[in-house]
Amino acid sequence: MDVTSAFRLSSLLLATAAFTGLALTASLPPGFLFLGFGCLLAALAAFAMQASSLTQPLGASLHFWNVLIMVAFIWFWIDYLWFSNDLLHAGVHFLIGLMVNKLFNLHQRRDYLQLYAISFIMILASAAMTTEVWYGTVVVTYLLIGVWTLLLYQLVMEADRAGHASGPEPALPEIGRITAQFFWSTNGLAAGALAVTLIIFFTFPRIGVGLFQKNRDQTMRTVGFTE
């Protein structure tokens, strides 16, 4: 697989890992589950068919997506004030709308960066909703894919600069293929990042106040571990 294709695939897998963690912890309504997983599967199918974008068969304009995001933002406040009455859950629902928008509009480098930011906030939101040990599997998976994604993003960006492409934000360039040495070096770097993360996790104390939860006085947490 060439580097550009691997970059696109890893970006989609990163969003999939983040949304899966959210789906397992946030008790999402069936409609949001169907919307999120449906769009992710459609994006992966478009990649398998070598389509340049998920928007390609729809032909929807950028103005259409801007209006859709405005509607989603208005719905966020309606959801928060009248339905969920919880800022975290309403924000999660809005994040899903942002993710769907980005999946249909992955044309330029900044679109991928915005998708990474959305997926990272999803991981943070899902981490705030659970204390189960199994969630560590989601974090490890996200971290491994994230290291791959950021390295591939950097390679694509450097290849774009070296090629002196024209335009303010050109399309993704076609560059070389992934070698065995690059594959194992990247996995080694990801394993090192995971080791550092575990050291930080078990070394530094954590203080949580539950700022985004409804009953703040009942969710106060202090330094240290439970039984």
Salt bridges, closest charged atoms under 4 A:
ASP79 OD2 - HIS93 ND1 2.64
ASP86 OD1 - HIS89 ND1 3.31
ASP111 OD1 - LYS102 NZ 2.97
GLU158 OE2 - ARG161 NH1 3.35
ASP160 OD2 - ARG109 NH1 2.24
